Amino acid sequence: MKDSAPTLRFMGAAGVVTGSRFLLTVNGARTLIDCGLFQGLKQLRLRNWDAFPIAPAAIDRVMLTHAHLDHSGYLPALCRDGYRGKIVATGATHALCRILLPDSGRLQEEEAAYANRKGYSKHAPARALYTEDDALKALAQFEPIAHGSPFEASDGLRVSFRYAGHILGSASLLVECDGPKRRRVLFSGDLGRPSHPILIPPSPAPEADVIVAESTYGDRRHDDAASVKLFGETIARVAGRGGVIVIPSFAVDRTEVVLFHLRELIREGRVPPIPVYVDSPMALATLKIYQREIASGCPEIRKGVTPDDLDPGDLHEIRSVDESIALNFAQGPMIIISASGMATGGRVLHHLAARLGDERNAVILVGYQAEGTRGRKLLDGEPAIKMLGRYVGVRAQIVNVPGFSVHSDQAETLAWLRTAPRAPEVCYVVHGDPAAAQALRDAIVRELRWTAVVPRHLEQVRID
């Protein structure tokens, strides 16, 4: 007989930034909030290969906060291994997952094949976590839902999606549970920023008994003006000496934010009008979705933003492998924007391998760099980076522009929590490195006088 007490289990993103997976069990039914990949350190990535903590077939439904792979990227494996229920998400999240998930599977297949050809994998043979076909099959289980529309489950559970302002389609989820004692659980998802140049700010936090809050930047504050200034000055300086600027960029939203700021800087004369190459079919497909939603008057988009705001002028779309290879022999000045944002894989590795050894060039990091990733190693100043089976010396300038992040910082997260009509009984702080999560937890206790806890990986708590 199943325990009637509702529980919450932290199956990912507890004490780490990635792998968002939260299991809510109410009236015997199991709802998985997010189903993401672990990224970063090898010991974290290896968790992706472990058996899922519960049998996928035992899960009744999946709810997604947004499309980023650390929140959605394990879905193809979950569905392949037995999950047969619905995957409920906003329409834009569904549209983005239709791009991201097959691309993730295809990339894993390509990287495994490349490793086998070059012989640098310790596994014989190297294999993909899941395939493009696995991802396409998982997409058939999606059920799109609009922001603000409650999803009514038959087991006394309702979920409403609220604007999170992080990427297009992102949502905070309010889960209302019926029972002897009605409970309201709020999952922040990845919380966006009030200053996002394209998206509207996050919706205020509703009343909740339990809040699960992200803490990616829980130990710092963004300086937008300084970041934009540094971004522009770096590009102008490198362009002036004929160099190449490589920008590892997340394909969803970060590429759009980079293009937005580039256009503004060029229009203001702070950056010269040099060629900009977007070398990522996934980023280009996402860009089309953003431009389409902007043109259609999507309510997630800030008033006054137009599709032209994402075109810096001399924009080139690189789609084929041959075009991507040719870029590595082109002379600067130019800008190459390519995925992935933490340099964990994809075409950006080839661009870094080709450009890191030249001191005329620069690499601009425009997002969070998880521990153990190549992006983090570049940020930490390592003199040589291993990629594609060999070490590459780092002579190019490495520049960090954290203000381009679309994660809320500590002050912005606290401001969002303050919008809650009353204090929750407990706030669980997740989705952050240990120092960031602890810093946000301490700030919540100190400034809001709430009970706040950083949960452990696989910890389970009662929420009745």
N, C-alpha and C positions, 0 to 999 in steps of 0.2 A: 504494500500500500504506500502510495506516494505521500510525502510530508505535505500537509496543507499550508504550511507557513510559506509565504512568498520569499524568494531568495534572489540574490544577485551574485553572480560569480564573475570574477575578473580573469578572463582567459587570455588577455593580451593588453598591451598598453598600460601595464601596471609596473611602474618603476622604469619604464622605457617609453620612447616616443612613438614607436610604431606597433603594428600588429593589433589594431583595435578590434576587440572581440569581447562583448559583455553578454552573459547569458542571464536572462530574467525568467525565473520560473514562478508562475502564478496559477493557482488552481490546477496544478499538475501539468500545465502546458508550458512549453519552452520556447521563448522568443530570443533570438540572437540579434543583438544590436551591433551591427557592423561585422565584417568578416574579412579582415585585412591581412596583408603580408607583413611579416617581420623583416626589417631592413637594418643595415648598419653592421655591427660587429658579427663576426662569423658565428659565435655561439647563439646569437639571436636569429640569424638567417637559418641556422640548422633547425630551429623550432618549426619552420615551415614544412620540414620533412617528417616531423613527428606525427604519430597518429593524433587526430583531433581529440581534444579532451573528453568529448562524449561522441557517441555514434552519430554521424550526420543524419541518419534516418530517424533518430529520436527527436530532432528539432522540428517544431511545428511551423515556425515562420522565421524569416530574416527581414530586418528593417535596416536600411542604409541611411547614414547621415549624409554621405556624399560620395563622389566617385573616385577620389584619390586611392591609389593602390594599397596604401597602408590601412585603408578602411574597406576596400572592396576586392582586393586582388587575390584573396584565397577562395573566392566563390567558385571558380571553375573546378578546383579540387574538391570542394565540399559537395558540389552537385554530382561530380563524377563518382564520388565515394558513397553516394546514397541519399543525399538530401533531395526531396521531391516536392517541397512546399513552395510557397510564393516568396519572391524577393520584392519587398515593397519599398519604393523610393520615389522621389519626385520625378517628373517628366524629364527635366534637364539632367538629373543624375542618370536616368536610364539612357538618355541620348549620349552622354559622355562615356558611360560604361560600354556602350556599343562600340566605341573607339578604343578605349583603354584596355579592356579585358582581352579581346582578340589580339591586339598588338602585344600585350604582355606575354601571351602564350606563344605568339610567333617569334618574339624576341628571345624567349627562353629556348625555343627549338633552334634558332639560328646560332645562339651562343654555344649551345651544346655541340652543334655540328662543327662550328669553328674550332672549339677546343679539341674535338676529336681529330680534325684535320691537322691541327698544329701540334697536337700531342702534349698540351700543357696542363691538362686536367689530371688530378690525382685519381679520379674515378675512371674506370675502364669498362664500358664507355661512359662518358658524361651524358646525362639525360636531363630533360626538362621537368620541372615540377608539374607542369600541365601543358597541354598543347593548345594551339589555336582552335582546334575542333572542340576541345573541352569547353573553352570559353564561349563559343557560339552556341553550344547546347545549353549552357547556364543562362544565357540571355533570354531564352524562351520562357524562363520561369519568372521574369520580371513582371511586376504589376505597378505601373506608374500611378502616382497620386499627386494632387496639387497641394502647394503650400496652404496651410490653414484647413485643409479637408481632413476630418478625422477618419482613421481606418478603424472600422468596427470588427473586432474578432468575436467569435462565438463563445469564447471561454471567459467573458467578463473583462475584456481588456480593450482599451481604446488608445490609439496613438494619433497625435496631431503633429504636423510638420510646420515649424516656424523658421522664418528667415535667419540664417546664421551669418550671411555676409562674407563667407570664406572663399568659395568659388561658386560659379553658376550652379544652381540647384541645391546647394548645401543647406542643411537644416539642423536645427536643434529639435530633439524629439521629446515631447511630453507624453509619458505613458501613464494612463489612469487605470488602476486595477480595482475591480469590484471584489467584494468578499466581506467577511465579518467586520473588517476595518478597511474602508476605502483608502487606497494609497495613490500618491502621485509622485512619479519618478521622472526627473528631468535629466536628459543627456545633452550636454552642450554641443557634442560633436566638435569639430574644429571650428573655433569661434573666430570670426573675421574681425576686421578693424573698422572703426567709424570713419577712418580716412581713406578707405579703399577708393581708388580713383574711378572705378567703373561700377561697383555694386553698392546697393544701399546698405546702411548699417544693420547689425543684427537686431532682431525684434527683442523687446524687453523680456526678461526672464519671468515666466508665470509662477504662480504659487506652486510649491512642491514640497513634499515631505523629505525627499532625498534628491540631492543634486550630484551628478557626475560631471566634473568640470575638467577641461583640458588645461595643460600647463606647459606647452612647448616652450614658451618664452616667459615662464613664471618667475624667472630670476633676473629679468632685465626690462629696460624700456627702449622703445624705438625712437630714433631721431630722424624723422622723415626729411626735413630740410637738409641736414648734413649728408644723408644718404644720397639724395638727388644731386647735391653739389659734388660729392665725391665721384659719383657715376659719370656726370658730365665732364668733370675735369680729367678723369682717367681716359675717357674716349678721345677727348680733344688732344691730349698729350700723346697718346699712342698713334692716333691718326696723323699727327704732325710729323712723326718719325717714320711713317710708312708701315707701321706694324699692323698686326691682326688682333682683334679683341674676340676672345672666345667666351661665350656666356652659357655655361651649363644651366639649363632652365627647365623647370617642371613644365610638361607639355600643357597642362590644364591651368589656366588663369595666370601663372607667373609669366608665361610668354606674352600674354595680353598686357599685363602690367608693364613689362619691359618695353614693349612697342609703344604703349601710351606715353611713357616718360621720354622715350627717344623722340617721338614726334614733338612733344612740348619743348624739349631742349633744342632741337633743330629749328623749330619755329622761332624760338627766342634768340637764335644765333649763338648759343653756348656750345653747340656741337656742330661740326661741319657736316654737310649732307653727303655722307659716304654710303657705299652699298651695304645693305643689311640682308643677310642670307638666313632664312629660317630653314634649317635642315632637320626636319622631323615630320614625316607624314602624319603622325599622331597630333603634333602641335598644330599643323596646318589644318587638319580636319576640325580640331577644337576651335581654332580661330574662326572658321566659317560658321560654327555654331554660335559663337559669341556675336559675330557680326549680324547673323540672322536674328538673334534674340534682341539685339540693340535696335535693329531696323523695325522689328515688329512691335516695339513698345513694351517689352517684357517688364513686369512690375519690379523685378529684381535689379533693374538697371537704373542708375542715377539719372535724374532729369538733365538734359543737355548733352549727354554723351551720344556721339554719332559713330557709325561704322568707320568713317574716315579717321577718327581719333586713334585707331589701331594701325594706321598705315603711315610709317615715318617718311615715305617718299620713294626712295630707291630700294624697294623691297623685292626680294627674289625668293621664290618658293622652290626649294630643293626636294624633289620627291624620289628620284631613282638612286640606286646605289652608285651608278656610274657618275651621276652629277655630284654626289657626296664625295666620292674619291677625288674627282677633279678639283674640288674646293681646296684640298690639301696641297695643291701645287700652285694655287692662285696667289698673286702678290697683293699685299695690302696697299693702301689702308682699306680695311673692311671689318664688318662685324659678323660673326657667326653665332647664331642662337641655336642650340641643339640640346636634345634630351639625352641623358636624364639629369635632373637638377642637382643630384648629389654625386654625379659621375660614377654611378654604380653599374652602368651598362649603356648600350645604345651607341649611336653614331658619334656622340660627343667624345667617346674614348679615342677614336681615330683622329679627331681634330686636336685633342689634347696631345696625343702622341706626336703629331706633326708640328705643333706650335710651342710646346712647353720649353723646348731647348733653345729658343731664340729670345734674347733679352729685349728685343724691340717689341715683343708681343705682351699681351696681358690677358689674364683670366679674371673675369668678374663673377664672384659668387653672389647670387641674388636671393638666397633662401637658406633655410635651416640645413645644416650639414651634420647628420647624425654621426656619432662616434663609430669609427670603423670604416667609414666610407672614404673613397678617394677625395671627395670634396672636403671632408674634415681634415684629411692629411695635408691637402694643399693649404687649407686655412691655418693649420698648425705649423706650417713652414718646413715640412719635410723636404729634404734636398733631392729626393728621387722617389718616383711613384711607380708602382708596378701596375701595368695594364697590358692586356693582350699577350700575356706570357713573358714580358720583358720589362726591365726597369728603364724609366725615362728620366733624365736629369731635369730639374726645374730651374730654369733661368729666367723665364718670363715673370713679369710682375703679377703678384696675386693680390687681388683687391676684394674686400668683403663689404657688401652693401646690405646690411641686415634690415634697413628700413623698408626694403621692397617686400618683406615678408607679409603674407596675408593672414598670419596668426596674430591674435591679440597679444599685447605684452601684459606685464603684471598689472599696471594701472588700469588698462582697458578691460582686463578680465574682472578686476575688482569692481569697476564701475558697472559692468554688466550684472554681476551678482547683486549689487546694491539695488538694481531695479526690481528684484523679487519682492512681492508684497509683504512677505514675512520670512524670517529665518527658517531654513530647513532644519530638520532634526540632525542631519549630518550631511556634510559635503565631502564626497570622495574625489581626490585629486589624482588625475590620471594623465596619460599621454605626455609625459615629460621625463627627461633624464632625472636621476635621483636629486641632484642639486636644485634643478628647476622646480620639480614637484614639491620638494621640501620648502623651498623659498615661498612658493605660492601658498602652501598649507600654512606656514607661519604667518604670512601676511593676512590670510583670511581670519585666523584666530586673533591676531593682534588688532586688526582694523575693523573687522565685522563682528568680532566676538562670537563667531559660530564654532560649532564642533566640526573639525576638519581632519581627515585621515588620508594618508597615502597608502593605498592597499597593496598587498603583496601579490605576486603572480600566482594565479589559480586560487586565491583566497575567495571564500564564499561567505556572505553575510546575510542575515535575515533583515527584511525590510518591513516586517509587520509591526 
